[in-house]
Every structure is written in C-alpha cells, then in structure tokens.
Amino acid sequence: MPRSRPPAVWFTDEPDRKPRLSRERIVRAAVALLDAEGVEGLSMRRLASRLDSGTMSLYEYVSSREDVVDLAVDAAVAEIELDGGDEDRPWREALARHMTRGRRVMRRHPWLPALMATRPLLGPHALARSEWVYALLHRAGLDGRRLTTAVGALTYYVQGYAGAENLWRTRQRDPAAEGELRRQAQEYLDHREERYPTLARHAGLGDDDFDASFRLGLETVLDGIEVHIRASSRQGGSGATSSAP
C-alpha cells in the first residue's frame, strides 16, 4: 500500500526539548537558503550544512522538506506588516497600503509569490493577514462569492505582478541593456504598425516604471471591487459602510 503523507506541519506541535536546534533556527536558515538559491536549491542536506548540523537532526523538528517550505512561507509572510491603524482608514487606502507591502516582501523573497499560490496557507501569520483582508472587505459591504472573488482578484494580481517582475529582473540586470531591448521591441512593432496598429501605438514597451504600473493596476482592481460593493449595497447585502469612499 502507498505510504500516506505525515500530517501537515500546522497540525503538530514542536517537540518539547531544548537542544542546539529549534524550529525557529531551522526556518530562519531555510528562508536565507531560499533567498540565496531558490526553491530548487532547498534540500535537507543543504539546510543541515547551513546549520552546521546533521541532516537527520532536522527530522526531530519537521517531518519533511515540505514542512520546511510551509514554515518558511509563513515566516516570510509575517514580514507583511499589519498596521492596526489601517482599520480606521478608508477601505481602498488600507488595501492599497497592505497590497503594496505584500509586493515589497515578495520582491525581497523572489521565491515567495509562486509558493503562496501553490501551498496551503494555514500558518498563523498567513491566516492573520487573510483574516484582516476578508474582514476589511466584509465591513465595506461584501460577502459570499463577491467577497471571495474580490480577495482572489487582489491576491492573484499582487502575486502575479510580483512574480513576473521578479522573473524579469533576474533576466535583465543591466539597465542599459534593458533599455536597448525595449527600444528594439518597440521598433519591431513600429515596422508592423499596419498589422498591429493598437500595439504599436499603445503597448508602451519603453515604460520601465514598475512601481507606477503596479499602482495603476492595483487601482484598476480596486475600481472593480468598488463597483461590487455598490451593487451589494443596492441589493441589500451586508451593507456598505462609511469607510467606502
């Protein structure tokens, strides 16, 4: 019979012992290793070497590499600051600040966006941030499918933008070379304007301001969410609050 996977790390307690290692030390080292070598570079052997420990010693604290990955993701997510004062801000402003912080953390840890999109985010830090976003939008007037869809739109926009930005920056490290590549791409379209007139005139391939593009894209997503908040209010949903602009 196939062996079943051990319970997820979130369903087990850390062993009650005080040796040289700890889950906290293991997770800190795992985050550093992921930052340096990416997901493919994370192995229990390399992690043990970074900790100057035996590989088998790690298994006293975690059941598998998968546990280490989940713990590292939650530790990185914890860097997305939760500002209690944001709850008193208009919902759009509070969400914009939070999502901008999220992008900043995902830029700091390039491996994070893909893992956040593919792992069960059940760690305490991830759940606290999910609760904050859900609660904010619920108070603004969303519930049910409108609420979950709005959260998904925001989440996937930030993760997708940060992931694409990280990948681009790993390929384009020289600003001069990037500028030349953008110029050549725009010139390629210009020479084919009859076939691709809208792209040639409006694609903006020379625009390398990632920050401005992120803000404008985020505003576009928030515009859509605001439409749903107003619709929910008109239909007698949970009721939009005064925090909505």
N, C-alpha and C positions, 0 to 999 in steps of 0.2 A: 504494500500500500504506500502511496506517496506520503512523505512526511509533511505535516502541517506546519505552517509558519508560526513561530512563537508569538504570543500576544504583543500588540503594539506597545512601544515604549511608554506611551502615556497611561497604560493600564497597569503598570508595575511600579513599585517603589524602589528607590535607590537602596542598595544593600546598606545595612546599618553597621558600618565599620569605618575606621579612621586610619587607613594606611596612607602611603605616599600619594596614591592616585585618588581621584574623585571624578564624578561625572562632570563637575564644573570644569576641572582642568582638561579633561578629555574633549569637552565641547569647545573650549577656547582654542585648543590646538587644532581641532577639526576645522573651525572657521578660518584660522590662519592658513591651514593647508589648502582649503578650498580657494581662498583668495589667491594663493600662490600658484596653484596647479590646476584648478578647476575640478569639476566633478569626476572626470576620468582619472585625475591624479590622487583621488582619495581612496586609500586602501588601509586596511587594519595594520598591515605591516609598516607602511609609511607613517601612519599615525603613531604607532608604537615607537618608531625610531625618533620622531619629533619629541616624544615624551620621555625618551631615554628609558624605555620600559620594554618588557617582553610582550609580544603580541597577545599571548593567552591571558595576560593580566587584564587586558581591556575587557575581556568577556566576563569578568566579575562585576562589571558595571552596566554593560549593554549586551544584548543578545546577538547583535549582528551589525554589519555596516549600515544596513537600512535604519537601524535605531540611531546611529551616529548622525546620519544625514538628517533625520527628522529633528533631532535635538539641535543640530547646527542651524537649520532653517529657523526654528523658533527663537534661537539666540540672536540671529541677525534681524528678525522681525522686531525683536524687542528694541532695536535701535530707532524704530519709527516712533518718535516721541508722541506721547498722548498728553496734550495740554488741557488741563481741566477747564481753563478759561475759554476754550474753543466752544464749549457747550452753550455759552451765552452769546456767541456770535451768530449772525445770520447763517442759515444752513449752507448757502453757497460758499461763503467765505471760509467757514470752518472746514468744509470738504476740500476746497481748493488747497488750503494750507496742509491738510493731512495728506492728500494725494501727492503734493509736491515733496513733502518729507519722505513719502514712500519711494518716489522716484530717486531721490538723493541717496537713500540707503541702497537701493538696487544698483545704482551706479557704483557705489562703494564696494558692493559684493556682486560682481557680474554674474555669478552662478545662481543668484537668488531668484530672478524672475521665472526661469524655466521650472525650478523646483517648486516654487509657490503654486505654479499652475498644474503640477502633476502629483503633489504629495497631499495626504490628508492633514490639513492644518488644524490639528487638535491640541497643540501646545498651549499653555496658559497665556503666553504673550500674543499669539495669533488670535486666540479666541477673544481676548480682551479688546483687540483692535477691530475684530469683526463685530463684536457687540456694540462698540462705540459707533461704527458707521451705520449699522442697522438701526440703532436707537435714534440716531440723529435724523435719518430719513423717515423713520416712523413718526417721530414728533412733527416732522414737516408735513406729514399728511399721506404717506404711502403705507400700504400694507399688502399682504398676499403676493400675487405674481408681480404686481407693479414694483413692490419693494425689492424682491429678489432679483428682478431683471435690472433695476437701477443699480443695485450693488454690483451685479455682474458686469454691467457696462463700464462702470468706473474702474473696477478691479482689472478687467482684461485690457482696458485702454492703457492704464499705467504700466502693467506688466509687459504688455506688448510693445509699448513705446520704449520702455527702458531696455527690454531685451534686444530690440532692433538697434537701438542707439549703442548699446554695449558691443554688439557684433560689428557694427560699422566702425567704431573707434578702435577695435582690435585690428581691423584691416587697414585703416587709414590713420597712421600715426604722424605723418608729415603734413602740416597744413598746406604747404606749397604744392605738394603732390596731389592733395585732395582738391585744391582749387583748380589745378590743371585738369583733373579728371572731370570735375563738374563742368568746366568750360568746354571740354571735348564732347561731353554728353549733350550739352545744350546746342552746340554747333551741329551735332549729328541730327538732332530734331529740327533745327532751323532749316537744314538742307532738305528735309522731308515734310515741310510745312503743308504742302498740298494734301498729303496723305494723313497727317496728324496735326491739323490746324490748332485744335484746342490745347494739346500737349505742348506744342511749340511755343504758344503764346502765354500759357498759364501754369505749366508744370513747375516753374521756378526752381530749376535744377541748380542754380547758383546759390540758393539760400542755404547757408550752413549754420543758422542760428537755431540750435536745438531747443534752447530754453524758450524762445518766443513761440516756436512751433508747438511745443508741449503745452504752453499756457493757452494758446488759441484752440488747440484740440480739446483740452480739458473744458474750456468754456463752452464748446460745442456740445459736449456730452452733458454738461450741467444744464444747458438750454433745453435739451430734450427731456431731462428729468423734471425740470420746472413745468413743462407742458403737462406731464403726467400728474404732477402734484395739483395743478389747477383743475385738471379733468377729474381727479379723485375728489376734490373739494366740491365740484359742481354735482357729482353723482352721489354726494352724501356719504363719502367714505369715512375714514377715520378722522378727517378734518384737518385742513392745513392750519398751521399755527402762525402766529405773528412773526416767527423767525424767517419765514419765506419773504424774500424781497418783492 
